[in-house]
């Protein structure tokens, strides 16, 4: 793979990571909104059912001659909250046309039921249509509660779908980041190897001329320092008479002996055809 192709691949991965990160943030924001919406929807379902129960109580008490004006106002506030939202009751307005149409019908029918309750107070429930009207009202309440539950189920399904998208986004994002991390670790290891090779003398296994010159060229060397230089005798004669392999072996054996004789905390290297030994003064 050419360097240009590698760069293009790396750029594509970086772009992909950026896009996936932005998508993840967007998904999380939508998720938070959905969760909040579902929580509000749950209260709507509860209050839609509560209207039915409270109205049953009103009808029962009114038929027995006990007036419940406060309870009637409470139910009216519930209906109003379900239609338009109510911060005090922590009710949100469901953005669902079927539910809102049903709540409008419920509101209008409660007005009719309320008038019938006043007739009960004057002529008695036996001479009114309070029973049949209340049953019709309860049916509308059940229908409104059912529509709210359907709406909540749709939101729950949307939430489950969104969670799948988020999971897929995170998995792909982690794979790309993991790939880049592994590549970075591999490059770092390769750089360490190359750096080591750049300072290694292959003939002796000691630090080479580059490392020696780097140490000797330090701007602020230690105050007490000793530099020892060794030059092997007869190396040229060995090379001429026995060959360069024998000369290399001669150099290598000397390097091994020198390294083993010098404390490990001190530096030993090869500078050209010479060995350099540096240590603290008095060592």
C-alpha positions as CSV (number, residue, x, y, z in Angstrom):
1,X,0.0,0.0,0.0
2,X,1.5,3.4,-1.1
3,X,1.9,6.3,1.4
4,X,-0.8,8.3,-0.5
5,X,-3.3,5.4,-0.1
6,X,-2.4,5.1,3.6
7,X,-2.9,8.8,4.1
8,X,-6.3,8.7,2.4
9,X,-7.3,5.7,4.5
10,X,-6.2,7.5,7.7
11,X,-8.1,10.6,6.7
12,X,-11.2,8.6,5.9
13,X,-11.1,7.0,9.3
14,X,-10.6,10.3,11.1
15,X,-13.6,11.8,9.1
16,X,-15.6,8.7,10.0
17,X,-14.8,9.1,13.7
18,X,-15.8,12.8,13.6
19,X,-19.1,12.0,11.9
20,X,-19.9,9.1,14.3
21,X,-19.1,11.4,17.3
22,X,-21.4,14.1,16.1
23,X,-24.2,11.5,15.4
24,X,-23.7,10.1,18.9
25,X,-24.2,13.5,20.4
26,X,-27.3,14.1,18.3
27,X,-28.7,10.7,19.2
28,X,-28.1,11.3,22.9
29,X,-29.9,14.6,22.8
30,X,-32.9,13.0,21.0
31,X,-32.7,10.1,23.5
32,X,-33.0,12.6,26.5
33,X,-35.9,14.3,24.8
34,X,-37.7,10.9,24.2
35,X,-37.2,9.8,27.8
36,X,-38.6,13.1,29.1
37,X,-41.5,12.8,26.7
38,X,-42.2,9.2,27.8
39,X,-42.1,10.2,31.4
40,X,-44.6,12.9,30.7
41,X,-46.8,10.5,28.7
42,X,-46.9,8.2,31.6
43,X,-48.4,11.0,33.8
44,X,-50.9,11.7,31.0
45,X,-52.1,8.0,31.0
46,X,-52.4,8.1,34.8
47,X,-54.4,11.3,34.8
48,X,-56.7,10.1,32.0
49,X,-57.5,7.1,34.2
50,X,-57.8,9.4,37.2
51,X,-60.5,11.5,35.6
52,X,-62.6,8.4,35.2
53,X,-62.2,7.3,38.8
54,X,-62.8,10.8,40.2
55,X,-65.9,11.3,38.1
56,X,-67.3,7.9,39.3
57,X,-66.8,9.2,42.8
58,X,-68.6,12.5,42.0
59,X,-71.6,10.7,40.5
60,X,-71.9,8.3,43.5
61,X,-71.7,11.1,46.1
62,X,-74.0,13.5,44.1
63,X,-76.6,10.8,43.7
64,X,-76.5,10.3,47.5
65,X,-77.1,14.0,48.1
66,X,-73.5,15.1,48.8
67,X,-72.3,18.0,46.8
68,X,-68.8,17.8,45.4
69,X,-68.0,21.2,43.8
70,X,-64.3,21.0,44.7
71,X,-63.9,17.6,43.2
72,X,-65.7,18.8,40.1
73,X,-63.3,21.7,39.8
74,X,-60.4,19.2,40.2
75,X,-61.6,17.0,37.4
76,X,-62.0,20.1,35.2
77,X,-58.4,21.1,35.9
78,X,-57.3,17.6,35.0
79,X,-59.1,17.8,31.7
80,X,-57.7,21.2,31.0
81,X,-54.2,20.0,31.8
82,X,-54.5,17.1,29.5
83,X,-55.7,19.3,26.7
84,X,-53.2,22.1,27.0
85,X,-50.6,21.0,29.5
86,X,-50.2,22.1,33.1
87,X,-46.9,22.8,34.9
88,X,-48.4,22.6,38.3
89,X,-49.7,19.1,37.6
90,X,-46.6,18.3,35.6
91,X,-48.7,17.4,32.6
92,X,-47.4,17.7,29.0
93,X,-49.6,18.2,26.0
94,X,-49.4,15.1,23.8
95,X,-48.8,16.0,20.2
96,X,-51.2,13.4,19.0
97,X,-54.3,14.5,17.0
98,X,-56.4,11.5,17.9
99,X,-55.8,11.9,21.6
100,X,-56.5,15.7,21.5
101,X,-59.7,15.2,19.5
102,X,-60.8,12.7,22.1
103,X,-59.9,15.0,25.0
104,X,-61.9,17.8,23.3
105,X,-64.9,15.4,23.1
106,X,-64.3,14.5,26.8
107,X,-64.2,18.2,27.8
108,X,-67.4,19.0,26.0
109,X,-69.2,16.0,27.4
110,X,-68.1,16.8,30.9
111,X,-69.8,20.2,30.6
112,X,-73.0,18.3,29.7
113,X,-72.5,15.9,32.6
114,X,-71.9,18.8,34.9
115,X,-75.3,20.3,34.0
116,X,-76.9,17.0,34.6
117,X,-75.3,16.9,38.1
118,X,-77.0,20.2,38.9
119,X,-80.3,18.7,37.8
120,X,-79.7,15.8,40.2
121,X,-79.3,18.3,43.0
122,X,-82.8,19.8,42.2
123,X,-84.9,16.9,41.1
124,X,-83.0,13.8,42.3
125,X,-81.0,11.4,40.2
126,X,-84.1,9.2,39.5
127,X,-85.5,12.0,37.3
128,X,-82.3,12.6,35.3
129,X,-80.1,10.9,32.7
130,X,-77.1,11.0,35.0
131,X,-76.5,7.2,34.9
132,X,-76.6,6.9,31.1
133,X,-74.6,10.1,30.6
134,X,-72.0,9.1,33.2
135,X,-71.6,5.7,31.4
136,X,-71.0,7.5,28.1
137,X,-68.5,9.7,29.8
138,X,-66.6,6.8,31.3
139,X,-66.5,5.2,27.8
140,X,-64.9,8.4,26.4
141,X,-62.4,8.3,29.3
142,X,-61.4,4.7,28.5
143,X,-61.0,5.7,24.9
144,X,-58.8,8.7,25.8
145,X,-56.7,6.5,28.1
146,X,-56.3,3.9,25.4
147,X,-55.1,6.5,22.9
148,X,-52.6,7.8,25.4
149,X,-51.3,4.3,26.0
150,X,-50.9,3.8,22.2
151,X,-49.0,7.1,22.0
152,X,-46.8,6.0,24.8
153,X,-46.1,2.6,23.1
154,X,-45.1,4.4,19.9
155,X,-42.7,6.5,21.8
156,X,-41.3,3.4,23.6
157,X,-40.8,1.7,20.2
158,X,-39.0,4.8,18.9
159,X,-36.8,4.8,22.0
160,X,-35.9,1.1,21.5
161,X,-35.0,1.8,17.8
162,X,-32.9,4.8,18.8
163,X,-31.1,2.7,21.4
164,X,-30.1,0.3,18.6
165,X,-28.8,3.1,16.5
166,X,-26.8,4.5,19.5
167,X,-25.4,1.0,20.2
168,X,-24.3,0.5,16.6
169,X,-22.8,4.0,16.5
170,X,-20.8,3.3,19.7
171,X,-19.6,-0.1,18.5
172,X,-18.4,1.3,15.1
173,X,-16.8,4.3,16.9
174,X,-15.0,2.1,19.4
175,X,-13.7,-0.1,16.6
176,X,-12.3,2.8,14.6
177,X,-10.8,4.4,17.8
178,X,-9.4,1.0,18.7
179,X,-7.9,0.6,15.3
180,X,-6.3,4.0,15.5
181,X,-5.0,3.3,19.0
182,X,-3.5,0.0,17.9
183,X,-1.9,1.7,14.9
184,X,-0.5,4.4,17.1
185,X,0.9,1.9,19.6
186,X,2.5,-0.1,16.7
187,X,4.0,3.1,15.2
188,X,5.4,4.1,18.6
189,X,7.0,0.6,19.0
190,X,8.4,0.9,15.5
191,X,9.8,4.3,16.3
192,X,11.4,2.9,19.4
193,X,13.0,0.1,17.4
194,X,14.2,2.5,14.7
195,X,15.6,4.9,17.4
196,X,17.4,2.0,19.0
197,X,18.8,0.9,15.7
198,X,19.9,4.4,14.9
199,X,22.1,4.4,18.0
200,X,23.4,0.8,17.7
201,X,26.7,-0.4,16.3
202,X,26.0,-3.7,14.6
203,X,29.5,-5.0,14.9
204,X,29.8,-4.8,18.7
205,X,26.2,-4.4,19.9
206,X,27.3,-1.2,21.7
207,X,26.0,2.4,21.1
208,X,27.4,3.7,17.9
209,X,29.1,6.9,16.8
210,X,25.8,8.9,16.7
211,X,25.1,8.1,20.4
212,X,28.7,8.9,21.4
213,X,28.7,12.2,19.6
214,X,25.3,13.1,21.2
215,X,26.6,12.4,24.7
216,X,30.0,14.1,24.1
217,X,28.1,17.1,22.6
218,X,25.8,17.7,25.6
219,X,25.5,21.4,26.4
220,X,25.6,20.9,30.1
221,X,27.7,17.8,30.9
222,X,28.3,16.7,34.5
223,X,31.0,18.6,36.2
224,X,33.1,15.5,37.1
225,X,33.5,13.3,34.0
226,X,36.1,10.9,32.7
227,X,36.5,9.9,29.1
228,X,38.6,6.9,28.2
229,X,39.5,6.0,24.6
230,X,40.8,2.6,23.5
231,X,42.5,1.7,20.2
232,X,43.0,-2.0,19.4
233,X,46.5,-3.1,18.4
234,X,47.2,-5.2,15.3
235,X,43.6,-4.9,14.0
236,X,44.8,-4.1,10.5
237,X,47.3,-7.0,10.5
238,X,44.5,-9.4,11.5
239,X,42.2,-8.1,8.8
240,X,45.0,-8.5,6.2
241,X,46.3,-11.9,7.3
242,X,43.1,-13.6,8.6
243,X,40.3,-11.7,6.9
244,X,37.8,-9.1,8.0
245,X,35.6,-11.7,9.7
246,X,38.4,-12.4,12.1
247,X,38.9,-8.7,12.6
248,X,35.2,-8.2,13.4
249,X,35.4,-11.1,15.9
250,X,38.4,-9.5,17.5
251,X,36.5,-6.2,17.9
252,X,33.4,-7.9,19.2
253,X,35.3,-9.9,21.8
254,X,37.0,-6.8,23.0
255,X,33.6,-5.0,23.2
256,X,32.1,-7.9,25.3
257,X,35.1,-7.8,27.7
258,X,34.9,-4.0,28.0
259,X,31.2,-3.9,28.6
260,X,31.4,-6.7,31.2
261,X,34.3,-4.9,33.0
262,X,32.5,-1.5,33.3
263,X,29.7,-0.9,35.8
264,X,26.3,-1.0,34.0
265,X,25.5,2.6,35.1
266,X,28.5,3.9,33.0
267,X,28.4,4.4,29.2
268,X,30.4,2.3,26.8
269,X,30.2,2.9,23.0
270,X,32.0,2.7,19.8
271,X,33.2,6.0,18.1
272,X,34.6,5.1,14.7
273,X,37.4,2.6,15.3
274,X,37.7,3.5,19.0
275,X,35.8,2.6,22.2
276,X,34.6,5.4,24.4
277,X,34.2,4.9,28.2
278,X,32.6,7.7,30.2
279,X,32.0,7.7,33.9
280,X,31.9,9.9,37.0
281,X,35.3,11.0,38.3
282,X,36.9,8.7,40.7
283,X,35.1,5.6,39.4
